[in-house]
């Protein structure tokens, strides 16, 4: 669920950065976007390392 939520957030921030109507908010979204992308990358890596259903944690 974290990966999906981060993908949604990145998409939202990218769209607002390109087409938002509030200059201050667009600026903030642009500055925040790299952090969200980094969090998405970390969540994706964590998902790859997580055990699958039925697999025991060691």
CHARMM-style PDB file with segment names, atoms N, HN, CA, C and O in Angstrom:
ATOM      1  N   UNK     1       0.816  -1.187   0.000  1.00  0.00      PROA
ATOM      2  CA  UNK     1       0.000   0.000   0.000  1.00  0.00      PROA
ATOM      3  C   UNK     1       0.864   1.257   0.000  1.00  0.00      PROA
ATOM      4  O   UNK     1       0.472   2.273  -0.574  1.00  0.00      PROA
ATOM      5  N   UNK     2       2.027   1.203   0.632  1.00  0.00      PROA
ATOM      6  HN  UNK     2       2.345   0.378   1.099  1.00  0.00      PROA
ATOM      7  CA  UNK     2       2.904   2.379   0.666  1.00  0.00      PROA
ATOM      8  C   UNK     2       3.384   2.762  -0.730  1.00  0.00      PROA
ATOM      9  O   UNK     2       3.454   3.945  -1.063  1.00  0.00      PROA
ATOM     10  N   UNK     3       3.710   1.769  -1.541  1.00  0.00      PROA
ATOM     11  HN  UNK     3       3.653   0.808  -1.271  1.00  0.00      PROA
ATOM     12  CA  UNK     3       4.187   2.048  -2.896  1.00  0.00      PROA
ATOM     13  C   UNK     3       3.077   2.733  -3.687  1.00  0.00      PROA
ATOM     14  O   UNK     3       3.326   3.728  -4.368  1.00  0.00      PROA
ATOM     15  N   UNK     4       1.887   2.223  -3.605  1.00  0.00      PROA
ATOM     16  HN  UNK     4       1.685   1.415  -3.052  1.00  0.00      PROA
ATOM     17  CA  UNK     4       0.758   2.801  -4.319  1.00  0.00      PROA
ATOM     18  C   UNK     4       0.484   4.233  -3.866  1.00  0.00      PROA
ATOM     19  O   UNK     4       0.250   5.113  -4.694  1.00  0.00      PROA
ATOM     20  N   UNK     5       0.511   4.466  -2.569  1.00  0.00      PROA
ATOM     21  HN  UNK     5       0.700   3.751  -1.896  1.00  0.00      PROA
ATOM     22  CA  UNK     5       0.251   5.804  -2.035  1.00  0.00      PROA
ATOM     23  C   UNK     5       1.332   6.788  -2.479  1.00  0.00      PROA
ATOM     24  O   UNK     5       1.033   7.937  -2.802  1.00  0.00      PROA
ATOM     25  N   UNK     6       2.582   6.339  -2.495  1.00  0.00      PROA
ATOM     26  HN  UNK     6       2.825   5.405  -2.232  1.00  0.00      PROA
ATOM     27  CA  UNK     6       3.668   7.224  -2.931  1.00  0.00      PROA
ATOM     28  C   UNK     6       3.581   7.509  -4.432  1.00  0.00      PROA
ATOM     29  O   UNK     6       3.869   8.623  -4.869  1.00  0.00      PROA
ATOM     30  N   UNK     7       3.190   6.518  -5.213  1.00  0.00      PROA
ATOM     31  HN  UNK     7       2.956   5.613  -4.858  1.00  0.00      PROA
ATOM     32  CA  UNK     7       3.004   6.755  -6.653  1.00  0.00      PROA
ATOM     33  C   UNK     7       1.927   7.805  -6.877  1.00  0.00      PROA
ATOM     34  O   UNK     7       2.086   8.696  -7.711  1.00  0.00      PROA
ATOM     35  N   UNK     8       0.831   7.700  -6.132  1.00  0.00      PROA
ATOM     36  HN  UNK     8       0.702   6.976  -5.454  1.00  0.00      PROA
ATOM     37  CA  UNK     8      -0.250   8.676  -6.247  1.00  0.00      PROA
ATOM     38  C   UNK     8       0.234  10.074  -5.861  1.00  0.00      PROA
ATOM     39  O   UNK     8      -0.086  11.052  -6.535  1.00  0.00      PROA
ATOM     40  N   UNK     9       0.997  10.165  -4.785  1.00  0.00      PROA
ATOM     41  HN  UNK     9       1.258   9.370  -4.237  1.00  0.00      PROA
ATOM     42  CA  UNK     9       1.504  11.465  -4.327  1.00  0.00      PROA
ATOM     43  C   UNK     9       2.458  12.070  -5.353  1.00  0.00      PROA
ATOM     44  O   UNK     9       2.375  13.263  -5.647  1.00  0.00      PROA
ATOM     45  N   UNK    10       3.354  11.266  -5.895  1.00  0.00      PROA
ATOM     46  HN  UNK    10       3.422  10.298  -5.657  1.00  0.00      PROA
ATOM     47  CA  UNK    10       4.287  11.754  -6.911  1.00  0.00      PROA
ATOM     48  C   UNK    10       3.517  12.260  -8.120  1.00  0.00      PROA
ATOM     49  O   UNK    10       3.822  13.331  -8.645  1.00  0.00      PROA
ATOM     50  N   UNK    11       2.530  11.510  -8.561  1.00  0.00      PROA
ATOM     51  HN  UNK    11       2.282  10.641  -8.134  1.00  0.00      PROA
ATOM     52  CA  UNK    11       1.720  11.919  -9.706  1.00  0.00      PROA
ATOM     53  C   UNK    11       1.010  13.246  -9.436  1.00  0.00      PROA
ATOM     54  O   UNK    11       1.022  14.142 -10.280  1.00  0.00      PROA
ATOM     55  N   UNK    12       0.404  13.368  -8.281  1.00  0.00      PROA
ATOM     56  HN  UNK    12       0.395  12.640  -7.596  1.00  0.00      PROA
ATOM     57  CA  UNK    12      -0.307  14.589  -7.907  1.00  0.00      PROA
ATOM     58  C   UNK    12       0.636  15.794  -7.884  1.00  0.00      PROA
ATOM     59  O   UNK    12       0.317  16.850  -8.432  1.00  0.00      PROA
ATOM     60  N   UNK    13       1.788  15.632  -7.253  1.00  0.00      PROA
ATOM     61  HN  UNK    13       2.047  14.775  -6.808  1.00  0.00      PROA
ATOM     62  CA  UNK    13       2.742  16.734  -7.150  1.00  0.00      PROA
ATOM     63  C   UNK    13       3.317  17.100  -8.512  1.00  0.00      PROA
ATOM     64  O   UNK    13       3.524  18.280  -8.798  1.00  0.00      PROA
ATOM     65  N   UNK    14       3.576  16.101  -9.358  1.00  0.00      PROA
ATOM     66  HN  UNK    14       3.408  15.143  -9.126  1.00  0.00      PROA
ATOM     67  CA  UNK    14       4.076  16.396 -10.704  1.00  0.00      PROA
ATOM     68  C   UNK    14       3.044  17.187 -11.502  1.00  0.00      PROA
ATOM     69  O   UNK    14       3.384  18.162 -12.173  1.00  0.00      PROA
ATOM     70  N   UNK    15       1.794  16.768 -11.426  1.00  0.00      PROA
ATOM     71  HN  UNK    15       1.518  15.977 -10.881  1.00  0.00      PROA
ATOM     72  CA  UNK    15       0.740  17.471 -12.160  1.00  0.00      PROA
ATOM     73  C   UNK    15       0.575  18.902 -11.655  1.00  0.00      PROA
ATOM     74  O   UNK    15       0.393  19.822 -12.452  1.00  0.00      PROA
ATOM     75  N   UNK    16       0.637  19.095 -10.346  1.00  0.00      PROA
ATOM     76  HN  UNK    16       0.785  18.348  -9.699  1.00  0.00      PROA
ATOM     77  CA  UNK    16       0.460  20.443  -9.818  1.00  0.00      PROA
ATOM     78  C   UNK    16       1.665  21.320 -10.152  1.00  0.00      PROA
ATOM     79  O   UNK    16       1.507  22.507 -10.436  1.00  0.00      PROA
ATOM     80  N   UNK    17       2.855  20.750 -10.122  1.00  0.00      PROA
ATOM     81  HN  UNK    17       2.983  19.785  -9.891  1.00  0.00      PROA
ATOM     82  CA  UNK    17       4.052  21.507 -10.470  1.00  0.00      PROA
ATOM     83  C   UNK    17       3.958  22.035 -11.900  1.00  0.00      PROA
ATOM     84  O   UNK    17       4.410  23.143 -12.190  1.00  0.00      PROA
ATOM     85  N   UNK    18       3.375  21.246 -12.781  1.00  0.00      PROA
ATOM     86  HN  UNK    18       3.007  20.346 -12.545  1.00  0.00      PROA
ATOM     87  CA  UNK    18       3.268  21.634 -14.194  1.00  0.00      PROA
ATOM     88  C   UNK    18       2.066  22.529 -14.473  1.00  0.00      PROA
ATOM     89  O   UNK    18       2.132  23.380 -15.360  1.00  0.00      PROA
ATOM     90  N   UNK    19       0.981  22.357 -13.743  1.00  0.00      PROA
ATOM     91  HN  UNK    19       0.928  21.665 -13.023  1.00  0.00      PROA
ATOM     92  CA  UNK    19      -0.233  23.061 -14.125  1.00  0.00      PROA
ATOM     93  C   UNK    19      -1.018  23.708 -13.003  1.00  0.00      PROA
ATOM     94  O   UNK    19      -2.161  24.118 -13.207  1.00  0.00      PROA
ATOM     95  N   UNK    20      -0.432  23.807 -11.830  1.00  0.00      PROA
ATOM     96  HN  UNK    20       0.496  23.474 -11.665  1.00  0.00      PROA
ATOM     97  CA  UNK    20      -1.159  24.409 -10.712  1.00  0.00      PROA
ATOM     98  C   UNK    20      -1.382  25.899 -10.908  1.00  0.00      PROA
ATOM     99  O   UNK    20      -0.675  26.550 -11.678  1.00  0.00      PROA
ATOM    100  N   UNK    21      -2.378  26.431 -10.198  1.00  0.00      PROA
ATOM    101  HN  UNK    21      -2.951  25.901  -9.573  1.00  0.00      PROA
ATOM    102  CA  UNK    21      -2.727  27.836 -10.364  1.00  0.00      PROA
ATOM    103  C   UNK    21      -2.207  28.747  -9.243  1.00  0.00      PROA
ATOM    104  O   UNK    21      -2.407  29.960  -9.295  1.00  0.00      PROA
ATOM    105  N   UNK    22      -1.559  28.186  -8.256  1.00  0.00      PROA
ATOM    106  HN  UNK    22      -1.397  27.201  -8.214  1.00  0.00      PROA
ATOM    107  CA  UNK    22      -1.011  28.974  -7.152  1.00  0.00      PROA
ATOM    108  C   UNK    22       0.514  28.888  -7.215  1.00  0.00      PROA
ATOM    109  O   UNK    22       1.081  27.813  -7.017  1.00  0.00      PROA
ATOM    110  N   UNK    23       1.173  29.995  -7.486  1.00  0.00      PROA
ATOM    111  HN  UNK    23       0.713  30.868  -7.647  1.00  0.00      PROA
ATOM    112  CA  UNK    23       2.622  30.005  -7.694  1.00  0.00      PROA
ATOM    113  C   UNK    23       3.394  29.518  -6.472  1.00  0.00      PROA
ATOM    114  O   UNK    23       4.363  28.771  -6.610  1.00  0.00      PROA
ATOM    115  N   UNK    24       2.977  29.929  -5.288  1.00  0.00      PROA
ATOM    116  HN  UNK    24       2.190  30.535  -5.176  1.00  0.00      PROA
ATOM    117  CA  UNK    24       3.671  29.486  -4.067  1.00  0.00      PROA
ATOM    118  C   UNK    24       3.528  27.988  -3.862  1.00  0.00      PROA
ATOM    119  O   UNK    24       4.484  27.306  -3.494  1.00  0.00      PROA
ATOM    120  N   UNK    25       2.340  27.488  -4.100  1.00  0.00      PROA
ATOM    121  HN  UNK    25       1.563  28.041  -4.399  1.00  0.00      PROA
ATOM    122  CA  UNK    25       2.092  26.052  -3.942  1.00  0.00      PROA
ATOM    123  C   UNK    25       2.835  25.244  -5.010  1.00  0.00      PROA
ATOM    124  O   UNK    25       3.358  24.167  -4.724  1.00  0.00      PROA
ATOM    125  N   UNK    26       2.882  25.766  -6.236  1.00  0.00      PROA
ATOM    126  HN  UNK    26       2.458  26.641  -6.468  1.00  0.00      PROA
ATOM    127  CA  UNK    26       3.646  25.098  -7.302  1.00  0.00      PROA
ATOM    128  C   UNK    26       5.119  25.019  -6.919  1.00  0.00      PROA
ATOM    129  O   UNK    26       5.757  23.985  -7.121  1.00  0.00      PROA
ATOM    130  N   UNK    27       5.660  26.091  -6.375  1.00  0.00      PROA
ATOM    131  HN  UNK    27       5.142  26.931  -6.211  1.00  0.00      PROA
ATOM    132  CA  UNK    27       7.054  26.123  -5.948  1.00  0.00      PROA
ATOM    133  C   UNK    27       7.306  25.097  -4.844  1.00  0.00      PROA
ATOM    134  O   UNK    27       8.291  24.360  -4.884  1.00  0.00      PROA
ATOM    135  N   UNK    28       6.411  25.056  -3.862  1.00  0.00      PROA
ATOM    136  HN  UNK    28       5.611  25.654  -3.829  1.00  0.00      PROA
ATOM    137  CA  UNK    28       6.555  24.098  -2.767  1.00  0.00      PROA
ATOM    138  C   UNK    28       6.453  22.661  -3.286  1.00  0.00      PROA
ATOM    139  O   UNK    28       7.228  21.794  -2.879  1.00  0.00      PROA
ATOM    140  N   UNK    29       5.505  22.414  -4.175  1.00  0.00      PROA
ATOM    141  HN  UNK    29       4.876  23.117  -4.505  1.00  0.00      PROA
ATOM    142  CA  UNK    29       5.349  21.072  -4.745  1.00  0.00      PROA
ATOM    143  C   UNK    29       6.613  20.666  -5.496  1.00  0.00      PROA
ATOM    144  O   UNK    29       7.047  19.517  -5.403  1.00  0.00      PROA
ATOM    145  N   UNK    30       7.201  21.591  -6.234  1.00  0.00      PROA
ATOM    146  HN  UNK    30       6.849  22.524  -6.310  1.00  0.00      PROA
ATOM    147  CA  UNK    30       8.436  21.301  -6.963  1.00  0.00      PROA
ATOM    148  C   UNK    30       9.598  20.983  -6.041  1.00  0.00      PROA
ATOM    149  O   UNK    30      10.423  20.123  -6.347  1.00  0.00      PROA
ATOM    150  N   UNK    31       9.663  21.674  -4.917  1.00  0.00      PROA
ATOM    151  HN  UNK    31       8.993  22.373  -4.668  1.00  0.00      PROA
ATOM    152  CA  UNK    31      10.735  21.416  -3.946  1.00  0.00      PROA
ATOM    153  C   UNK    31      10.510  20.109  -3.186  1.00  0.00      PROA
ATOM    154  O   UNK    31      11.466  19.459  -2.761  1.00  0.00      PROA
ATOM    155  N   UNK    32       9.257  19.733  -3.019  1.00  0.00      PROA
ATOM    156  HN  UNK    32       8.481  20.261  -3.364  1.00  0.00      PROA
ATOM    157  CA  UNK    32       8.913  18.523  -2.262  1.00  0.00      PROA
ATOM    158  C   UNK    32       8.976  17.268  -3.117  1.00  0.00      PROA
ATOM    159  O   UNK    32       9.178  16.172  -2.593  1.00  0.00      PROA
ATOM    160  N   UNK    33       8.807  17.411  -4.410  1.00  0.00      PROA
ATOM    161  HN  UNK    33       8.643  18.301  -4.835  1.00  0.00      PROA
ATOM    162  CA  UNK    33       8.754  16.267  -5.322  1.00  0.00      PROA
ATOM    163  C   UNK    33       9.972  15.344  -5.228  1.00  0.00      PROA
ATOM    164  O   UNK    33       9.782  14.128  -5.209  1.00  0.00      PROA
ATOM    165  N   UNK    34      11.209  15.845  -5.168  1.00  0.00      PROA
ATOM    166  HN  UNK    34      11.363  16.833  -5.183  1.00  0.00      PROA
ATOM    167  CA  UNK    34      12.352  14.926  -5.058  1.00  0.00      PROA
ATOM    168  C   UNK    34      12.307  14.059  -3.794  1.00  0.00      PROA
ATOM    169  O   UNK    34      12.734  12.904  -3.815  1.00  0.00      PROA
ATOM    170  N   UNK    35      11.796  14.613  -2.708  1.00  0.00      PROA
ATOM    171  HN  UNK    35      11.450  15.550  -2.691  1.00  0.00      PROA
ATOM    172  CA  UNK    35      11.681  13.841  -1.462  1.00  0.00      PROA
ATOM    173  C   UNK    35      10.664  12.722  -1.639  1.00  0.00      PROA
ATOM    174  O   UNK    35      10.905  11.588  -1.225  1.00  0.00      PROA
ATOM    175  N   UNK    36       9.532  13.038  -2.250  1.00  0.00      PROA
ATOM    176  HN  UNK    36       9.336  13.960  -2.586  1.00  0.00      PROA
ATOM    177  CA  UNK    36       8.510  12.012  -2.492  1.00  0.00      PROA
ATOM    178  C   UNK    36       9.031  10.909  -3.407  1.00  0.00      PROA
ATOM    179  O   UNK    36       8.755   9.730  -3.185  1.00  0.00      PROA
ATOM    180  N   UNK    37       9.782  11.294  -4.434  1.00  0.00      PROA
ATOM    181  HN  UNK    37      10.006  12.252  -4.614  1.00  0.00      PROA
ATOM    182  CA  UNK    37      10.353  10.296  -5.343  1.00  0.00      PROA
ATOM    183  C   UNK    37      11.342   9.396  -4.605  1.00  0.00      PROA
ATOM    184  O   UNK    37      11.402   8.192  -4.855  1.00  0.00      PROA
ATOM    185  N   UNK    38      12.108   9.981  -3.705  1.00  0.00      PROA
ATOM    186  HN  UNK    38      12.059  10.959  -3.502  1.00  0.00      PROA
ATOM    187  CA  UNK    38      13.048   9.182  -2.924  1.00  0.00      PROA
ATOM    188  C   UNK    38      12.299   8.214  -2.011  1.00  0.00      PROA
ATOM    189  O   UNK    38      12.688   7.054  -1.879  1.00  0.00      PROA
ATOM    190  N   UNK    39      11.237   8.687  -1.387  1.00  0.00      PROA
ATOM    191  HN  UNK    39      10.921   9.630  -1.494  1.00  0.00      PROA
ATOM    192  CA  UNK    39      10.427   7.811  -0.529  1.00  0.00      PROA
ATOM    193  C   UNK    39       9.800   6.680  -1.339  1.00  0.00      PROA
ATOM    194  O   UNK    39       9.725   5.545  -0.869  1.00  0.00      PROA
ATOM    195  N   UNK    40       9.347   6.988  -2.560  1.00  0.00      PROA
ATOM    196  HN  UNK    40       9.408   7.910  -2.942  1.00  0.00      PROA
ATOM    197  CA  UNK    40       8.798   5.954  -3.433  1.00  0.00      PROA
ATOM    198  C   UNK    40       9.858   4.906  -3.747  1.00  0.00      PROA
ATOM    199  O   UNK    40       9.578   3.707  -3.726  1.00  0.00      PROA
ATOM    200  N   UNK    41      11.058   5.352  -4.034  1.00  0.00      PROA
ATOM    201  HN  UNK    41      11.286   6.325  -4.051  1.00  0.00      PROA
ATOM    202  CA  UNK    41      12.143   4.422  -4.325  1.00  0.00      PROA
ATOM    203  C   UNK    41      12.430   3.524  -3.123  1.00  0.00      PROA
ATOM    204  O   UNK    41      12.606   2.315  -3.274  1.00  0.00      PROA
ATOM    205  N   UNK    42      12.478   4.115  -1.936  1.00  0.00      PROA
ATOM    206  HN  UNK    42      12.335   5.098  -1.813  1.00  0.00      PROA
ATOM    207  CA  UNK    42      12.734   3.321  -0.725  1.00  0.00      PROA
ATOM    208  C   UNK    42      11.600   2.327  -0.466  1.00  0.00      PROA
ATOM    209  O   UNK    42      11.857   1.180  -0.101  1.00  0.00      PROA
ATOM    210  N   UNK    43      10.356   2.755  -0.651  1.00  0.00      PROA
ATOM    211  HN  UNK    43      10.147   3.686  -0.948  1.00  0.00      PROA
ATOM    212  CA  UNK    43       9.220   1.850  -0.437  1.00  0.00      PROA
ATOM    213  C   UNK    43       9.248   0.706  -1.448  1.00  0.00      PROA
ATOM    214  O   UNK    43       8.932  -0.433  -1.105  1.00  0.00      PROA
ATOM    215  N   UNK    44       9.622   1.001  -2.683  1.00  0.00      PROA
ATOM    216  HN  UNK    44       9.879   1.927  -2.961  1.00  0.00      PROA
ATOM    217  CA  UNK    44       9.715  -0.038  -3.711  1.00  0.00      PROA
ATOM    218  C   UNK    44      10.796  -1.051  -3.376  1.00  0.00      PROA
ATOM    219  O   UNK    44      10.603  -2.253  -3.558  1.00  0.00      PROA
ATOM    220  N   UNK    45      11.930  -0.571  -2.888  1.00  0.00      PROA
ATOM    221  HN  UNK    45      12.086   0.405  -2.740  1.00  0.00      PROA
ATOM    222  CA  UNK    45      13.017  -1.475  -2.508  1.00  0.00      PROA
ATOM    223  C   UNK    45      12.610  -2.330  -1.324  1.00  0.00      PROA
ATOM    224  O   UNK    45      12.923  -3.519  -1.277  1.00  0.00      PROA
ATOM    225  N   UNK    46      11.918  -1.738  -0.372  1.00  0.00      PROA
ATOM    226  HN  UNK    46      11.664  -0.771  -0.410  1.00  0.00      PROA
ATOM    227  CA  UNK    46      11.472  -2.484   0.805  1.00  0.00      PROA
ATOM    228  C   UNK    46      10.491  -3.568   0.389  1.00  0.00      PROA
ATOM    229  O   UNK    46      10.533  -4.679   0.916  1.00  0.00      PROA
ATOM    230  N   UNK    47       9.610  -3.254  -0.549  1.00  0.00      PROA
ATOM    231  HN  UNK    47       9.576  -2.351  -0.977  1.00  0.00      PROA
ATOM    232  CA  UNK    47       8.633  -4.235  -1.019  1.00  0.00      PROA
ATOM    233  C   UNK    47       9.337  -5.431  -1.653  1.00  0.00      PROA
ATOM    234  O   UNK    47       8.911  -6.572  -1.474  1.00  0.00      PROA
ATOM    235  N   UNK    48      10.415  -5.171  -2.395  1.00  0.00      PROA
ATOM    236  HN  UNK    48      10.761  -4.244  -2.540  1.00  0.00      PROA
ATOM    237  CA  UNK    48      11.162  -6.256  -3.040  1.00  0.00      PROA
ATOM    238  C   UNK    48      11.821  -7.169  -2.012  1.00  0.00      PROA
ATOM    239  O   UNK    48      11.983  -8.366  -2.249  1.00  0.00      PROA
ATOM    240  N   UNK    49      12.202  -6.596  -0.867  1.00  0.00      PROA
ATOM    241  HN  UNK    49      12.071  -5.624  -0.675  1.00  0.00      PROA
ATOM    242  CA  UNK    49      12.892  -7.383   0.163  1.00  0.00      PROA
ATOM    243  C   UNK    49      11.929  -8.082   1.115  1.00  0.00      PROA
ATOM    244  O   UNK    49      12.334  -8.985   1.847  1.00  0.00      PROA
ATOM    245  N   UNK    50      10.680  -7.684   1.116  1.00  0.00      PROA
ATOM    246  HN  UNK    50      10.351  -6.950   0.521  1.00  0.00      PROA
ATOM    247  CA  UNK    50       9.707  -8.255   2.050  1.00  0.00      PROA
ATOM    248  C   UNK    50       9.403  -9.698   1.673  1.00  0.00      PROA
ATOM    249  O   UNK    50       9.318 -10.031   0.490  1.00  0.00      PROA
ATOM    250  N   UNK    51       9.242 -10.548   2.668  1.00  0.00      PROA
ATOM    251  HN  UNK    51       9.311 -10.277   3.629  1.00  0.00      PROA
ATOM    252  CA  UNK    51       8.893 -11.944   2.361  1.00  0.00      PROA
ATOM    253  C   UNK    51       7.497 -12.021   1.755  1.00  0.00      PROA
ATOM    254  O   UNK    51       6.614 -11.235   2.099  1.00  0.00      PROA
ATOM    255  N   UNK    52       7.310 -12.963   0.863  1.00  0.00      PROA
ATOM    256  HN  UNK    52       8.027 -13.602   0.583  1.00  0.00      PROA
ATOM    257  CA  UNK    52       5.991 -13.165   0.250  1.00  0.00      PROA
ATOM    258  C   UNK    52       5.089 -13.929   1.194  1.00  0.00      PROA
ATOM    259  O   UNK    52       5.556 -14.478   2.192  1.00  0.00      PROA
ATOM    260  N   UNK    53       3.813 -13.970   0.896  1.00  0.00      PROA
ATOM    261  HN  UNK    53       3.434 -13.524   0.086  1.00  0.00      PROA
ATOM    262  CA  UNK    53       2.847 -14.684   1.742  1.00  0.00      PROA
ATOM    263  C   UNK    53       3.259 -16.140   1.877  1.00  0.00      PROA
ATOM    264  O   UNK    53       3.584 -16.799   0.889  1.00  0.00      PROA
ATOM    265  N   UNK    54       3.243 -16.625   3.082  1.00  0.00      PROA
ATOM    266  HN  UNK    54       2.979 -16.090   3.884  1.00  0.00      PROA
ATOM    267  CA  UNK    54       3.598 -18.010   3.344  1.00  0.00      PROA
ATOM    268  C   UNK    54       5.091 -18.225   3.584  1.00  0.00      PROA
ATOM    269  O   UNK    54       5.508 -19.299   4.017  1.00  0.00      PROA
ATOM    270  N   UNK    55       5.885 -17.207   3.304  1.00  0.00      PROA
ATOM    271  HN  UNK    55       5.546 -16.334   2.953  1.00  0.00      PROA
ATOM    272  CA  UNK    55       7.333 -17.306   3.518  1.00  0.00      PROA
ATOM    273  C   UNK    55       7.631 -16.832   4.928  1.00  0.00      PROA
ATOM    274  O   UNK    55       7.105 -15.805   5.356  1.00  0.00      PROA
ATOM    275  N   UNK    56       8.453 -17.549   5.647  1.00  0.00      PROA
ATOM    276  HN  UNK    56       8.880 -18.384   5.299  1.00  0.00      PROA
ATOM    277  CA  UNK    56       8.756 -17.162   7.020  1.00  0.00      PROA
ATOM    278  C   UNK    56       9.837 -16.110   7.061  1.00  0.00      PROA
ATOM    279  O   UNK    56      10.731 -16.075   6.215  1.00  0.00      PROA
ATOM    280  N   UNK    57       9.737 -15.244   8.073  1.00  0.00      PROA
ATOM    281  HN  UNK    57       9.011 -15.273   8.759  1.00  0.00      PROA
ATOM    282  CA  UNK    57      10.785 -14.237   8.283  1.00  0.00      PROA
ATOM    283  C   UNK    57      11.884 -14.892   9.094  1.00  0.00      PROA
ATOM    284  O   UNK    57      11.610 -15.590  10.070  1.00  0.00      PROA
ATOM    285  N   UNK    58      13.112 -14.671   8.699  1.00  0.00      PROA
ATOM    286  HN  UNK    58      13.334 -14.103   7.906  1.00  0.00      PROA
ATOM    287  CA  UNK    58      14.244 -15.275   9.419  1.00  0.00      PROA
ATOM    288  C   UNK    58      15.047 -14.222  10.101  1.00  0.00      PROA
ATOM    289  OT1 UNK    58      16.041 -14.531  10.758  1.00  0.00      PROA
TER     290      UNK     58
END
